[in-house]
Amino acid sequence: MKLKHIVMLTTLAFAGSAYATDVEVLHYWTSGGEAKSAAQLKLIVKEAGYGWKDFAVAGGGGENAMTALKTRVISGNPPTAAQIKGPSIQEWGREGVLANIDEVAVAGKWDSVLPKVVADVMKYKGHYVAAPINVHRVNWVWANPEVLKNAGVAGMPTTWDSFFEAAEKIKKSGAIAIAHGGQPWQDATIFESVALGVGGAAFYQKALVSLDQKTLTSPTMVKVFDTLGKVKGYIDKDAPGRDWNLATAMVINGKAGFQFMGDWAKGEFASAGKVPGKDYLCAAAPGSAGAYTFNIDSFAMFQQKDAEAKKGQMALAKAVMSPQFQSVFNLNKGSIPVRSGVSKDKFDDCALKSMADMDVSGKNGGLVPSMAHGMAIPSATQGAISDVIAKFMNSSMTSADAVAALAKAAKTK
């Protein structure tokens, strides 16, 4: 969607004056379970005594929504809240347009119910400016147990050596070993799981979060690309351009054994009526059992001039972090609650494993932000790094050349 069309749509959508007690929320939850989840949040906010003014912008994986947001902020009329994540929160904080919501955070004891690494992302200069919604784990591998059984593979591999042994057996059985969509973000998703599994969380943090040049050019990073090169060899020739959900369908339908993808893939299995542990298997990517790459949706709060609007904003922040909303939203989305104190009764085995692993990794230093999904580094740097990974996946580029290119891309501002 072109910028002038977005501006026109937002102008039409918000012509006229809003009630003083409305909260206006920009988001891009416009499909299936996401829309159901948004409706639940509206209900909770209304129960708190505030109206809801929907500012939904579909398409572009949130890019269209961010264009619309910039237009509103520049015009001096920001929404109450906007769906933003990762380093973008800090970027908006530096613009001086975010609201301090410490009042709600302190009352709700957010520092106690959120992992510190998550709480830090929600703060700007030590003050809460955003409310986290959910946690997606990225370093998952999904599998079809029948494909594994037919190939003589006993259970989910936990090391890269055992994974490649399993992949070879699946290939020989006539099925595709790894279902994948050859798109830059999907290539980056596999890459970061390989990096985490080969190098560990401390290596990952130094290389893909701190962008330490020594780590980026280390023998370990060469090994990461060597391993990624082996992974590439088990992906079918029709992968380029394939959407992620179509790759998931290949696992569901028994055409492929494995898929590396975040836990939003679970929604596809659920929609197909599949049961975890029976119809599909989930496990941490090889070598990464003690670590956890996270992708978190959040609402950043924008400064409001009206006193009632500020109260509505606090009510929204409180609603987002309520155990009620955290449960309903994440059951619909396939993710898990970002905070502690939410009943686990309705969550499936994969979600329970995700919760347990997040808890352990949060204590042992293994909880790290996803580079591939906009949680770790500025968008320009992320794009440059993703380009290198995509080139490696789609050419005969050597591991040594990829490492050199990666280190150079990491300097992109």
N, C-alpha and C positions, 0 to 999 in steps of 0.2 A: 504494500500500500504506500502510495506516495505521500510525502509530508503534507502537501497542500490539502489532500483528501482527509488526512488525519485531523488536521487543524479544523477543517470544515465540519467533520463529524463531531469533534469534541465541542465545537462552538454551538452546534445545533443541540447536542445532548445536554448541555448545561446552560442553555439560555434561560433566563428567569432567575428569580431569587430562591434560594433554598431555605427551609425552615432552620431556625437557629439551633435546633436540637438534632439536626441531621449529621451523620458522619458520611463523608464522601470517600469511597474506597476505589482506588485504581488497582485492577488486577487483570490477569489473563487466564483465569480459570473458566474456560468456556466449553469444556467438553465433559461428557459423562460424569464420572465420580467427582471430578473437580467442581462441576457446577452444583452437584448435590452438597458438597462440602461448603461451598460459598453460601448456599441457602441456609445451612445450619448456623453459620456464623451470623448471618442477618437476623435469624430468629433470636439468638442469644443477646445480640445488641439491642434488639427491639424490646426484649424482656427486661433489659436494664433501663428502659425508658428513652431510648434514642432511635431516631429514624435512620434509614439506610439509603444512601444515594449511590447507585451502582455505576461504576466507571469501568466497564469491561472492554478491553481492547484485544481482539483475537489476532492470532497469526504471528509468525516470525519468532516463535519461541520467546516472546516477551520483548523483542526488539521494537515492534510497533508501539507497545505500551510505553516503553522508555522514551520514544520520540514524542508521544503525546504528553508524557509527564514533563519533559523539557519545555514544551510549548507552554504548558500551564504555569510552571515555576517562573519562566522568563517573563510571563505576563503579570506576575505578582499575585496569582490566584491559584496556589497549589491545593491539591486535594488534602483531605485529612490524613490519609495514609496511602502508601503505594507499595505494591509487591516488588521488593528489591532484595538482592542477596549479595553476600560476600564483600569484596573490596569496593563495590559500588556504594555501599552504605558509607564508607569512609570518604569516598569522593564527594558525595552529597553533603557530608558533614563539613568538609573543607569549604563548601560553598556558603556555609552559615545559614542554611535553610531548614535544618532538622530541629525537632522539638525535644526537649528534655522530658523523659517520662519516668524519672527516678522515683517519683511519688508512688506510682503503681508498682514498680519493680521492688522497691523496699518493702512495701506492704505485703506483696506476694512472695517475698523472700526468693527472688529470682536467682540471686547469687548462690543460694543453697540448692535449688531444684534444677539448675542448669549446669552442665559440665563447664568448667572455666574456659576452655577453648571456644565453646559456643557463646558463652556470655561475652567474651572479649570481642567477638565479631559484631555483637549487637550494641556495642558501646562506641562512643566517639569522645575521646579525651576523658575517659573514665566515667562517662554518663550514658545511661541507656537512652538510645534514640530509636530503637527498633524492637519489635516483638517477634520471636521465632515461632514458626508454625509447625514444622515437622523436620524429621531427619530421614533422608534417603541414604542408604549405604550403596556405594558405587562398586566396591571390590567383591562383587558376587560372580559366581559361575553357576549357571543353571543347566540341568541335564534331563534327558529322557531316560528313565530307568530301563525301559524295554530295549532301546537302542544299545545301551551299555551291556545289558544281559546277553543280547544276541551276538555281541562282539566278544563276549567272554571277559568283560570288564567288571570286576567286583567292587562296587561302591565308588564314591567320589575320590579322585586323586587329591592328595594333599601337598605333593611336591611337584616341581616342574618335570623331573625325570619320570615320575609315575604318570603325570598328565600326558606326556608325549608318548609313553608306552600305550596308554589308553587310546589316544588319538590315532595311533598307527593301527591298532586293532579295529577301531571303528571304520577307518578308511578301507581296510582290507575286507570288512564285512559288507561293503557296498554302500554304506551310508556316508553322509558328509560329517566330518569330525567336528568342525566348528562353524556354527551359523553366525554370519556377520553381515553387516551393512557397510559397504565401503564409502562412508561419509567421514569427513575430517573429525567430527566430534566423536563418532564411534571408534575411529582409529585411536584417538587420544584416550578414550575410555579404556581400551585394552592396554595401551601403553602404560598408563599410570598404575593399572593393576599388576602388570609385569614388573614395573619398577619397584612397587611396594613388596611384591613377592620375592624378587631377586635381591634387593638391597636392604629391605627392612624399613621400618618407620623413620628412624633417625636419618638414614640416607635419603629417603623420600623428602623429608622436611627440609634438609639442606639443599637438595637439588631442585625440587619443584615448588617449594614455597619461599625459601630464602634465596634461591637462584645463585647459590655459591659456585663460582667458576671452577674451583678445584674439584668439587664434587661432580659437577656437570661433565668434566673432562676426565674423570677417573676410570680406571679399569673396570670398576663395577658398572658404570654407565655403558661401557662397551659390551659388557655381558648382558645388560638389559636389552640392547638392540640385537645382540646375537639370539637371545631367547625370543624376542619379538619376531625375528626373521623366521625362526622355526614355527612359531604360531601361524605366521602368514602362509606357510606351506600346507597347512591343513584347512584353509579357507577355500571355498569353491570359486570358480572363475566368474560366476554370475553375481558376485557380491557387490561390485561397484554400483553405487547409487541406491542400493536396497535400503528401505526404511527399517528401523530397528524392530518394529512390531512384526514385520514380515519375517525377519530373522527368528524372532521368538516363535512365530507360527511354524517354522521349520522344525523346531524342537518339539513343539506341541504335537505336530502331525507325524513325528517319527522319521522325518527326512534327515535330521541332524542330531548329533549327540549332545554337544555343548553350546552354550552361548555365554559370553562375557558381557554383562549388562547390569545396571543398577536395579534396585528392587521395584522400580516402576514396571519392570517386566512381569512381576507377579500379578499385576492387574490383568494381563493378557491370559495368563493361565487360569485365573479366577473366572474371567469372562467366558472361557471355554469349558467351565465346569470341572476343572482339574483340581485334584486334592494334593497338597504338598506331602511328600513322604511316600505317596502311592503312585501318582501320575507324573510327578516331576520331583526333582531333587534340587536342593540349594546348598551351597557351601561357599566359604570364603575362597577367593581365587588362590591357586597354588602358592604356598609359602607365606600367605598373608593372614593366617588364622588369628594371630594375636594383634592385628592392626585393623583399622577401619577408616576408609576414606568417606567423608561425609559431604552431602549436598543439602543445604538447608534453605527452604523458602522462608521469607520473613516479611513483615510489614514495617517499613520505615515511616516514622511519623513526621509530618511537616508542620512547621510553625503556623499557628492560627492566631488571628487577631481577636476574634470574638471569644469571650469568656465561656459561653455555653458550648462553643465548638471545641474548646480545650477540654471541657468536662466530657464531652462525647468521645473525644480522642482517648482519654484515659479509660473510659468504659470499653472502648474497642480493644485497647491493649490488654486489659484485664480479661476480656472475653477470649482473645486469642490464646492466652496462656491458661485458660480454665481447663481442668481435667476433662470436663464434658466435651468441649470442642476438640481437644487434642485426641480424644478417643474416636469420635465420629469421623473427623476429617481423615485421620490416618487409616482407619478401616476402609474407607472409600478409595484412598489414594495408593495404598500398598506400602506406604512409608510407616515410620513408627513415631510415637510422641517424642518431642524434643526434651520434655521435662520429666522429672520423676514424680511418683505419686498418682499415676494413671493406672486404672484397673487393666490387668492383662488378660482377663477372662475370655474376651471375644477374639483375641489375636491368634493367628495360626502359628504353626511350628516355625516357619521361616522368620516371621516377625519376632517370635520369642527368642530365636537364636540371635537375631539382629540386636534386640534389646540387651541380651546377656553380653554379647561381644562388645557393644558400645560401652557398657558399664565397665568391663575389664580394661578395654583399650583406653578409656578415659582416665583410668588410674595408673596405667603402666606407660603412658606417653605415646601409645599407638594410635590415638585419635587424631587424624590429620585431615585438612581440607582438600577437597577434590580440585585438582588443577584443571581437569577436562571440563568441569561443570561450573566454572566461574567463581569458585570459593577461595582460591589461593593467591592469585596474582592479577595485576591489571589486565584489562581486556586486550589491549594492544600486544602485550607480551604473550598472553595466552594464544592469541591468533597466530603470532609468528612461530611459536613452538608447535602448535597444531599443524601448521603448514609443513614443517620439517618432518613430523611424524607421518603425515599423509604422503609426502614424497617418498619416504622410506618404504611405506606400505605398497606403493604403486610403481616402484622402479627397482633397478638392480643396485641401488645405492648401498655402499658398504657400511658396516657398523661404525668404522672409524670416521668416515665422512659424515655420517649422521650425528655423531657426537660433536664434531667440530661445528656443524651447522646449528645444532641445538644450543651450544654455548654462545654462539653469535646471536641467535634468536632471543636468548634470555636477556640480552642487553637492550632489546627494543623497548622504547618508552612510549 
